């Protein structure tokens, strides 16, 4: 089955700097890659997603890039703000696997003022 | 308001005492799933359901049961809870169809402690 790895368990950045979190996946059949943000004590919520027919997607200060050849995708947060402090989870899925989402282990991002 | 609800939100129980965590969604989603969240391990899928009366095992199904008798409800049953099932549990739902890959909407979570 699919295996998704987030190589950074924690990331500390200065407010205003950029943050990049990278995930790798194992199954070349995966074609949907969402990112979820989980604030302390809250539920995970989707912040951005990308499908395999697209290489990059942006939404204001966040962007996701996908490299299908290398089987990795990354979340980019620019001009970080204190409210960006949270745990971020990447995930991968494909329809033939019943849309099963396989999550990475999560990256805790701390934005220091 | 479109939402996924779970009950109870917090539960402390003892080893071997059967319990049920309820999950309900009002978005008419076909797909529902249960995850457990443990530090450093991310969200691991326990069971999922693609429609009424259709359920399947996820990555960590041992010690759990589910049922899907109605589209909106997907309860998680622990027949004989053990301390290693102490965790934070999330229910989620999403639509199916199309090319696949849809946002999953998560419930608020249930923190379970088994002593």
Interface residues (C-beta under 8 A of the other chain):
Chain A: X1 X6 X9 X31 X32 X34 X43 X44 X45 X46 X49 X51 X89 X93 X94 X95 X98 X99 X100 X101 X102 X103 X104 X105 X106
Chain B: X31 X33 X35 X40 X41 X42 X43 X44 X45 X48 X50 X56 X58 X59 X90 X94 X96 X99 X100 X101 X102 X103 X104 X106 X107 X108 X109
